[in-house]
């Protein structure tokens, strides 16, 4: 497989993952993703931002999230986010520290 084909396939897989999380499984909470998998929608948006920044494209965290989510964070939260139990919040702190470290979620 040539490099361009690999890039196109990887991009298609990313788009499918985004569609799955943003359109088909809006019921799955970010906190549950982070606690179980060590990443969430915000991480994917951050990785998108970092890739853009590495290529000289200025993009901040909120711009990246809005591009990834297809809406503002306030819209996403009011439409899809539910309250997290104290247990989930405690597990999130551990998962975030292990997987994201010092980056701001």
N, C-alpha and C positions, 0 to 999 in steps of 0.2 A: 504494500500500500504506500502510495506516495504521501508526502507531508501535507499537501493541500487537502487531499481526500481525508486524511486523519483529522485535520482541523475541522473540516466540514461535518464529519461524523460526530466529533466531540461537541461541536456547537449544537447540532441537532439533539444530542442526548441532553445537553443542558436545557435547551428550550422545552423538551419533553418533561424534564424534572420540574422546571418552573411551572409549566401548565398544570402538571399533576398537583403540585402544592398550592397553586394560586387559584385553580378553577375546580378541580375535582375533589380535593381534600381540604377545603377551607375549615372543616370541622377539627382537624388536627391542630392543636395549639403549638405555638413556637416553643413554649416551655417544655412540652412533652417531647418534641423533637430534640431539643437540646439535652434533656435529661436522659433520653434513650440512645441518641445517635451521636451526641457531641457537636451537633450543628443545627442551625435552624434557618428560616427564611432570611433573618437579619444577617447571618453569616454569609449566605449566598450573595446578598446585596453588597456586603463588605468586600467579598472576594471580587465581585464585579467592579467595585470602586477601585480596589487596589490594582487590578489589571488595567483599568483605564488610566490611573495615575502613573503606572509604570511606562505607559505609552505616551506620556505627556499631555493627557487629557485631564483637565481640572474637573474634579467632581468631589463633592463632599458627601458625608454619610447620608444626609437627608435626601440629596438629589439621587444617590444610588438607590436608596430604598424606594423612592417614588417611582423610579424607572423599573425596578424589579417588581414591586407590588402592583404597579399600574394605577396607583392611587396614593394619596397621602397616608402617612402612618395613622393620623387621627381617623381617617375614613376606615382604614383596615380595622383598627381597634374597636371602633364603635359598631362595625358590622359583624366582625368575626371573633374578636377576642373575648374570652370569658375569664372570670376571676380564678386565680390559682390558689390552691390550698397552701397553708403554711408548710406542709411537708414537701409539696412540689417546689415552693420557693426556696426551701433549704437545699433540696437536691440540685436546683438550678445553680445556686452559688457554687457548689462543688463542681458541677459539670462545666460551668463557665470558666472557673479558675483552671481546671484541667485542660480545657480545649481551646480557650481563647486567651487566657492569661491576662495581660495588662490592657488589651484592646478594649475599647468601650463598646458595649453591646448596644 
